[in-house]
Amino acid sequence: VCVCLGGSVCVRAHAMCSSIAGGVRPEEWDPFHFVIWLDELARCGSGGVTFGLYAGLAIGLPPVLHFGSKELKDKVCGPCLRGDAIICLAITEPQAGSDVANLTCQAKKTPCGKYYIVNGEKKWITN
């Protein structure tokens, strides 16, 4: 079962999930389902809970969906939409803010290909 955020995230979820929370198939998801989902989510009474549950998906997953290779999408999207994995956006740096054109932090794979070495700083990581 997958979550659906509406828009392109839900449409692209079709290829990775057989159903969305509540048993709705992704191609059947419509604005009425979205309103029900929002109403139920609002019952928790906390914007922090909502942000914690869905911010990573809302800002971290679209770049993968729109620009990632098929291999990356297969590896990342399904597990994130099913709730088996978490995704985040890590762009804010002390010297560049959120200006992606001026980022300096780099993650490079070690020669063995098993780990990443991160050189640089991040100010906030949004999930």
Stockholm file with secondary structure:
# STOCKHOLM 1.0

chainA/1-127         VCVCLGGSVCVRAHAMCSSIAGGVRPEEWDPFHFVIWLDELARCGSGGVTFGLYAGLAIGLPPVLHFGSKELKDKVCGPCLRGDAIICLAITEPQAGSDVANLTCQAKKTPCGKYYIVNGEKKWITN
#=GR chainA/1-127 SS CBCCCSHHHHHHHTTTCSCBTTTBCGGGCCHHHHHHHHHHHHTTCCHHHHHHHHHHHHHHHHHHHHHSCHHHHHHHHHHHHHTSSCCCEEEEBTTTBTCGGGCCCEEEECTTSSCEEEESCCSEEEC
#=GC SS_cons         CBCCCSHHHHHHHTTTCSCBTTTBCGGGCCHHHHHHHHHHHHTTCCHHHHHHHHHHHHHHHHHHHHHSCHHHHHHHHHHHHHTSSCCCEEEEBTTTBTCGGGCCCEEEECTTSSCEEEESCCSEEEC
//
